[in-house]
Amino acid sequence: MKKILSICLLLIAVVAQAQIQEPVKFKSELKTLSAGEAEIVFTAAIDKGWHVYSTDLGDGGPISATFNVEKISGATVVGKLQPKGKEIASYDKLFEMNVRYFESTAQFVQKLKLTGGDYQVQGFLEFGACNDENCLPPTQVEFDFTGKAEAAKGAVAATPADKTTAPVAETKPEDQPATQAEAPADAASATVIGGADGPTNVDVMENIDLWKPVISDLQSFGETTSQEDMSWFYIFITGFLGGLLALFTPCVWPIIPMTVSFFLKRSKDKKKGIRDAWTYGASIVVIYVTLGLAITLIFGASALNALSTNAVFNILFCLMLVVFAASFFGAFELTLPSKWSNAVDSKAEATSGLLSIFLMAFTLSLVSFSCTGPIIGFLLVQVSTTGSVVAPAIGMLGFAIALALPFTLFALFPSWLKSMPKSGGWMNVIKVTLGFLELAFALKFLSVADLAYGWRILDRETFLALWIVLFALLGFYLLGKIKFPHDDDDTKVGVGRFFMALFSLAFAVYMVPGLWGAPLKAVSAFAPPMQTQDFNLYNNEVHAKFDDYDLGMEYARQHGKPVMLDFTGYGCVNCRKMELAVWTDSKVSDIINNDYVLITLYVDNKTPLTEPVKVVENGRERTLRTVGDKWSYLQRVKFGANAQPFYVLINNEGRPLNKSYSYDEDIPKYIEFLQTGLENYKKGK
């Protein structure tokens, strides 16, 4: 059996590395601090968009960085592994815990005490890395330092040529094999090695045929391409819609005809009046885009990202939205000090030309603050989570264009001013509606803090109950059943207002089943995670039949069914997103539960193997120590991939039935992926 295993594994050539990702490269070195003291320093270069998690994150979260010793003599470990550098702390909604991680670069340091004489320190650093779409399995950086420490001086003799520092070991993460170009021509293989008699653990591959690589087969189907990044367009549209909302508030709408008429009448030259109106609109754009850039430059993109998920900040922002909502309901008026706007206004009158127009636009920004402030604040908080330097500026660009558009359009077509709706009670309706929406979003920010501190006062059903009440009250208000101080006594309800009420009440009714566990995909981005739901009658969930590859494949052969392999991880954020957003679809769950044998393989499963197994992969030796290592090894050598989530459909013999599928929440696309696999299985392909 051992000879068969060796022969089979020699045939496993990972010749296609199209899906193997190598976003993190580590360098390790041993440094002398003083007599009898040294430290092992691990330095990582991290690709853009990826991050490496720090140490001691706790159970139930992503993979923490850990220092592991396998053999040590002539030295002792002092203290714990210490992270160094710019560490980012933020709250992760999916894990319901605070996490810490590094971007661009990371450094971990482990101190040692050298007892004198010859020494050897052998082991590995294990770390976890993720980006916005997928995660790597627990990845190991092996090290082996030997030398001699002089008892009197404590100097480390790493090599005869260097008595102070051990050789620097340029080490690639063990879960990321060298590319074909880097590997020797005769070493592009994976081989189990052990003692003189062969492998130390034959359980690594119970059925050798099922572990044969199928990378070329997957390529014949065609692999999925990366998704187009539409985030900037989405941010711009969000800002534009926010600007339209601000446009119809009492702080902005009444100013439009007065400002346009002023530009058209101040000059006998109509062209100059139109040009001034265009300049006024452009000034508004410049002011708000400058605001977005200033916020990013002051705080920094990563600081904004951390701030947006900070518990204290979310509580303060929640309170701010409540105060603004009370103001919109008519409890009091929020305005900036009048001397600010008066000072700018007087400067505008004292100057002429472009500066005068710019100061007038700045006056508008100050006067309209009570209406635009909450919208701008909410927009900036949302876009800051992207971590992009230009995101706040893009959001403000959309906001400013929407705000400036009517000034230029009415200047170009003055006759439109006559058909412009007059200010009246309808504007207060919009203002009160915004107040209800601000209360709803205030709960969203409070929910982040609630999850951070573990108060459990805003579990999912509590959150939904409050939203149901808020949107029901908004519906009744729009129908004229509730009055606020600044509302007109006229009880007539217009057609537009009626449809708004209809939508609000329907939305409230839509959320009611969520109290019993319905997924409510429309509010999944706002509501607390399903795990906080105390009472759940919803049972349309997908559960794996097996968490062992060989056992699951044997079951599939006996029952004549195709297999869906789910390579996942306990610390994989996007794996949970796919399970909640895609697998809960009735058609998806029906196909997986009834037509496939689902085998879920956790690549970060820490259960130790019976014995550690050494393998040679692409000419490099590594050790499989845990069940997670085993499944990660399977994913790499058989399918040529190392990121999660990763879904692949195979037949009873381990041959693929379709191209693989990664993170993409497009349900119709996922259904097509599953159905194509079934069709190919029936054809016997």
C-alpha positions, 0 to 999 in steps of 0.5 A: 500500500505504501509503495502504491501511495508513493507511486500515485503521489509522484504522478500528482503534478501541479502543472497549472497554478491559475488559481493558486494565490500568493498574496503574502510573502514572508521573510524570517531571520534570527537576530541577536539582542544582547548576551544570551538573548535573541529574537526571530523576526517574521516580516511579511509583504502583503499584496494590495487588498489583502490583510493578515490577522494579528495575534490572540484574536480569540476563539470563534474568529479568524485565524490568529498568528501563532508561533509553534515550536517543533524542536528546540535545544540550547534555547528557551522561548520567552513570552508570546509572539508580538505583533509589530507595525501599524495594526488596524482594529475594527469590529467584524459583524459576521464574527461578532467580535473585534479583530486586528490585522495588518495591511501592506506589511506585517511583522511578528517577533518572538524572543528567545533566551540562549542558554549557551553552546549549540542551539537549534530552534525549529518550527513554524509561524501560522497565520491567516489572510483574507481579502474582500472576496476570499480567504487563504487556509491557515498558512505556515512559514517554517523555520530552522535556525542553528548556531552556537552561543558563547556562554561568556559573551552570549554571541550567536554564531549562526554561521562561521562567516557571521557570528551575530545573525543567523542566515535570513531565510526567504520563505514562501508560505507553505500553503502557497507552492512555488510557481512552475517557473520557480520549481525544478523541472523534476520536482513539480510533484507532490510526494508523501515522505516519511521514514525509511519504510515510506510515509508515516501516515497512510490515512492522508489518502485513503483512496488514491484515485480520488486524489488525482489532480483534475486541474486540466479538466477544470480548465477545459470547462473554463474557470470563473473570472474576477468580478467587475468592481462597481463600488465607485459607481455605486458610491457615486449613485448613492451620493447622487441620490443623497443630493436629490433628497437634500434638494427637496428639503426646506433648507435648499428648495426655496433658495433655488428660484431666488438664486437663479433670478439673482444671477439672471437679473444682476447682469444685462448680458444673459450669457453672463448670467448663465455663466455665473449660474454655471460657476455657482453650480461648479463652486458647489461641486468644488466645495463638497468634493474638497470636503470629501478629500479633506476628511480622507487626508485628515483621518486617512482611508484605513482610519476611516474604515476602523472608525466606521466600525468602532463601537463608541463612534457608532453610539455617538453617530446613533445619538446624532441621528436621533437628535437630527430626527427630533429636529426634523419632527419639529421639536427644535431647529438645528442651525449653525451660528448665524454669524458664520453665514452672515460673515460669509454673506457679507464677504460675498457682497464686498467682493466681485467676480468669481470669488463672490459667486464662490462665497455665495455657494459657500453660504448655501452650504452653511445655511442648508446644514441642518438638512444636508448634514445628516445626509452627508454624515451618513454617506461619509460613514458608509463610503469610509468602510471601503478603505479607499482614499477617493471614495469620500470624494466620489460620494461628495461628487455625486451629492454635489452634482445633484445639488448643483444641477437645478441651479444650472438647468433653471439658468439655462431654461428660465421659463422652467421656474414658472412650473417649479412647485412652490414651497409648502407643506409637501416639503415638511412631509419630506423632512419628517420622512427623512426623520423616520429614516434617520431613526431607522439608520440610528438603530443600525449604528446602535446595533454595531455597538451592541454586537461589540459590547455583547449587550444583546439588547438589539438581537435580530428580532428586537431590531426588526420589531423596531423597524416594523413599528417605525415604517408602519408609523411612517405609513400612517403619517403619510396617510395623514393619521399622525400629525407633527407641529409643522404639518398643515391642517389640510388632511388631503393625501396626494397620489404621490404621498399615497404611494409612499405610504403604500410602500412603507406599510408594505415594507413593514409587513414584509419584515414581519416573517423575520421575527420567526427567522425568515432571511429577509434578504432586502434588509440583511445588510442592516439587520443583526446576523441570524445567529442573534435570532432567539426564535427561529422557525425557518428550516430551509437551511443547507447542512453538509452530509459529510465533513470527510472527503473519502467517506463522503465519496464512498457514500456518493458511489453507493447511492449513485449521486454527484458530489458538491465539495465545499472548501470553507473555513471557520474564519472565512467571512465570505463563506458565511455570506454565501451560505446566508445569501445564496444557500438559503434560496429555496431552489438552491437548497433543494438542489444541494440537499436532494441532488448532490452529496454535500461534503464540507471541508474546513481548511482551518480544522485544528483537529490533529492527524494521527501522526504528522505527515511530511509531503514534497510539493513542487519540490518543497517539503512541508508537514501536514499536521491537522485535518485542515492541512489535509483538506487544504492539501487536497484543494491545492494538489487536486484542483490547483486552488487555495482560496475559500470559498471554493465550490466544485462539482465532481462525479463518483470518481472525482472528475469535475462536472463543471468549472469551479465557483467562488464568491459571487452572490448571484443566485441565478448564476449559482443555480446554473452552476449546479444544474450544469453539473447535474446535466453533465453527470447524467450525460456521463461526462 
